[in-house]
Amino acid sequence: MNPALTLATARRILTQLGHDRRTVAMLIVVPTLLMVLLRFVFNNATVFSHAAPALLGVFPFLIMFLITSITTLRERTTGTLERLMTMPIGRLDLLFGYALAFGAIAVVQVGVAAGISLAWLGLNITGSIAMLLLIAVLDALLGMALGLFVSAFARTEFQAVQFMPVFVLPQILLCGLFMPRGQMGWVLNWLSDVMPLSYAVEGLTRVTTSATVDATVLRNLLIVAACALLALILGAATLRRRTP
């Protein structure tokens, strides 16, 4: 992997996104608006503080998956990837360039949503704010990595969206957001254990309720980061120049 080519790819993606204000608005503003809506739905600061940290990771995960899968597919269908891959640039250079670009956006995305939630919406957490932000950013990066991976298997943007019920919605349902994972049946519990979003939500919940960064929180961080890296590597392995 060539760092210069990776940085050049990241710069190109950020430049393109800078000209697409609607996409930037969706990436940055929508998670914050959803947190505001959630606060007024509960209309109770205590209940909001209990539910919001997990959703602070789920919302960016969902949006980053959607945007990155469509963006990558669009670059392939328009022939951009085919032209780039005729140059001396590797697949990892491309994928990690995307990761750097969308990772920078994820930091802003989570920072804005968390900042408004903490300063204005009344979100209270017991643990470290920095750790909360780190887990939420990793969650957004996981959604980005999965979006890059599944884009290799879609031929149209509509098909890319259709992957959401397969890769995203089961994770949201089984991550412990609606029901504690320990109270699920053994099959659902096993499925939850192999889904990375479960560990992100567990880490966010523990940071919210405890000021101690214990081994469980660190394990959850490593699992989410490792899954994001694995998705990027698999995305590089399955990356095609164009859609047949």
C-alpha positions in Angstrom: 0.0 0.0 0.0 1.3 3.4 -1.0 0.5 6.2 1.6 0.8 8.9 -1.0 -1.8 7.2 -3.2 -4.1 6.5 -0.2 -4.0 10.2 0.8 -4.6 11.3 -2.8 -7.7 9.1 -3.0 -9.0 10.5 0.3 -8.4 14.0 -0.9 -10.3 13.3 -4.1 -13.3 11.9 -2.2 -13.5 14.8 0.2 -13.3 17.2 -2.7 -16.1 15.5 -4.5 -18.2 15.4 -1.4 -17.6 19.1 -0.9 -19.5 19.7 -4.2 -22.4 17.6 -3.1 -24.1 19.6 -0.3 -27.0 17.3 0.1 -24.8 14.3 0.8 -22.7 16.3 3.3 -25.9 17.5 5.0 -27.2 14.0 5.3 -23.9 12.8 6.7 -23.4 15.6 9.2 -26.9 17.0 10.0 -29.2 13.9 9.9 -27.7 12.1 12.9 -28.0 15.3 15.0 -31.6 15.8 13.9 -32.4 12.3 14.8 -31.0 12.8 18.3 -33.0 16.0 18.7 -36.2 14.1 17.6 -35.4 11.3 20.0 -35.1 13.8 22.9 -38.5 15.3 22.2 -40.1 11.8 21.7 -39.0 10.8 25.2 -39.5 14.3 26.6 -37.5 13.1 29.6 -33.8 13.7 30.2 -33.3 10.6 32.3 -34.9 8.3 29.7 -33.0 10.1 26.9 -29.7 9.6 28.7 -30.4 5.9 29.0 -31.3 5.3 25.3 -29.3 8.0 23.5 -25.7 6.7 23.8 -26.4 3.5 22.0 -28.3 5.3 19.2 -25.4 7.8 19.0 -23.5 4.8 17.5 -26.4 3.2 15.6 -27.5 6.3 13.6 -24.0 7.0 12.2 -23.5 3.3 11.5 -26.7 3.2 9.4 -26.1 6.5 7.5 -22.4 5.7 6.7 -23.4 2.3 5.4 -25.9 3.8 3.1 -23.8 6.6 1.8 -20.6 4.7 1.2 -22.2 1.7 -0.5 -24.0 4.0 -3.0 -20.9 6.3 -3.5 -18.6 3.4 -4.2 -21.1 1.8 -6.6 -21.6 5.1 -8.4 -17.8 5.4 -9.0 -17.8 1.9 -10.5 -20.8 2.3 -12.7 -19.5 5.6 -14.1 -16.2 4.1 -14.9 -14.2 6.1 -12.4 -12.8 3.0 -10.7 -11.9 1.4 -14.0 -9.9 4.5 -15.0 -8.2 4.6 -11.6 -7.2 1.0 -11.6 -5.4 1.3 -15.0 -3.0 3.5 -13.0 -0.4 2.2 -10.6 -2.7 2.2 -7.6 -3.6 -0.8 -5.6 -7.0 -1.9 -4.3 -5.9 -1.3 -0.7 -4.9 2.2 -1.7 -8.4 2.9 -3.0 -10.2 1.3 -0.1 -8.1 2.9 2.7 -8.4 6.2 0.9 -12.2 5.9 1.1 -11.8 4.9 4.7 -9.7 8.0 5.5 -12.1 10.3 3.8 -15.2 8.9 5.3 -13.4 8.5 8.6 -12.8 12.2 8.8 -16.4 12.8 8.1 -17.4 10.3 10.8 -15.4 12.3 13.3 -17.3 15.4 12.5 -20.6 13.6 12.3 -20.3 12.0 15.7 -18.7 15.1 17.2 -21.6 17.3 16.2 -24.3 14.9 17.3 -22.6 14.1 20.6 -21.8 17.8 21.3 -25.4 18.9 20.8 -26.7 16.0 22.8 -24.4 16.8 25.7 -24.7 20.6 25.7 -28.3 21.1 24.7 -30.3 17.9 24.9 -29.4 17.0 28.4 -27.4 13.8 27.8 -25.6 12.7 31.0 -23.0 10.0 31.0 -20.9 8.7 33.9 -17.9 7.6 32.0 -15.4 9.4 29.7 -16.8 11.6 27.0 -13.6 10.9 24.9 -14.3 7.1 25.2 -17.9 7.7 24.2 -16.8 9.6 21.1 -14.2 6.9 20.2 -16.7 4.1 20.3 -19.2 6.1 18.3 -16.6 7.0 15.6 -15.5 3.3 15.4 -19.2 2.4 14.9 -19.5 4.9 12.1 -16.3 3.5 10.5 -17.7 0.0 10.8 -20.8 1.1 8.9 -18.5 2.7 6.3 -16.4 -0.5 5.9 -19.4 -2.7 5.5 -20.9 -0.3 2.9 -17.6 -0.5 0.9 -17.7 -4.3 1.1 -21.3 -4.8 0.0 -21.0 -2.4 -2.8 -19.0 -5.0 -4.7 -22.0 -7.2 -4.9 -24.5 -4.7 -6.1 -25.2 -3.7 -9.8 -27.4 -0.7 -9.2 -27.9 1.8 -6.4 -31.2 0.3 -5.6 -29.6 -3.1 -5.0 -27.0 -1.4 -2.7 -29.9 -0.1 -0.6 -31.5 -3.6 -0.6 -28.5 -4.9 1.3 -29.6 -2.9 4.4 -32.1 -5.5 5.6 -29.4 -8.1 5.3 -26.3 -6.4 6.8 -27.8 -3.6 8.9 -31.3 -4.2 10.3 -30.5 -7.6 11.9 -27.6 -6.0 13.8 -29.8 -3.2 15.0 -32.5 -5.6 16.2 -30.1 -8.0 17.9 -27.5 -5.6 19.3 -29.3 -5.2 22.7 -31.0 -1.9 21.8 -34.5 -3.2 22.2 -34.0 -6.2 24.4 -31.0 -7.2 26.6 -29.0 -9.8 24.7 -29.0 -12.2 27.7 -32.8 -12.4 27.7 -32.9 -13.5 24.1 -33.3 -17.1 23.0 -30.0 -19.1 22.5 -30.2 -18.8 18.7 -30.7 -15.1 18.7 -28.1 -14.7 21.5 -25.6 -16.6 19.3 -26.4 -14.5 16.3 -26.0 -11.3 18.4 -22.5 -12.5 19.6 -21.2 -12.7 16.0 -22.5 -9.3 15.0 -20.1 -6.4 15.6 -22.7 -3.8 16.3 -23.6 -5.7 19.5 -20.1 -4.9 21.0 -20.3 -1.3 20.0 -23.7 -0.9 21.7 -22.4 -2.8 24.8 -19.3 -0.5 24.9 -21.4 2.7 24.7 -23.8 1.4 27.4 -20.9 0.6 29.8 -19.3 4.0 29.2 -22.6 5.6 30.0 -23.1 3.8 33.3 -19.5 3.4 34.6 -16.5 5.7 34.9 -14.1 2.8 34.7 -12.6 1.7 31.4 -12.4 -2.0 32.1 -11.3 -5.0 30.1 -14.7 -5.5 28.6 -14.8 -2.0 27.1 -11.3 -2.4 25.6 -12.4 -5.8 24.2 -15.4 -4.2 22.6 -13.3 -1.5 21.1 -10.8 -4.0 19.6 -13.6 -6.2 18.2 -15.3 -3.3 16.5 -12.0 -2.0 15.1 -11.0 -5.5 13.9 -14.4 -6.1 12.2 -14.1 -2.7 10.4 -10.5 -3.6 9.2 -11.6 -7.1 8.1 -14.5 -5.6 6.1 -12.1 -3.2 4.4 -9.7 -6.1 3.5 -12.6 -8.1 2.2 -13.8 -5.1 0.2 -10.4 -4.8 -1.4 -10.3 -8.5 -2.3 -13.8 -8.3 -4.0 -13.4 -4.8 -5.5 -14.1 -4.8 -9.2 -13.3 -2.2 -11.8 -16.8 -1.9 -13.0 -20.2 -3.4 -12.8 -20.9 -6.1 -15.4 
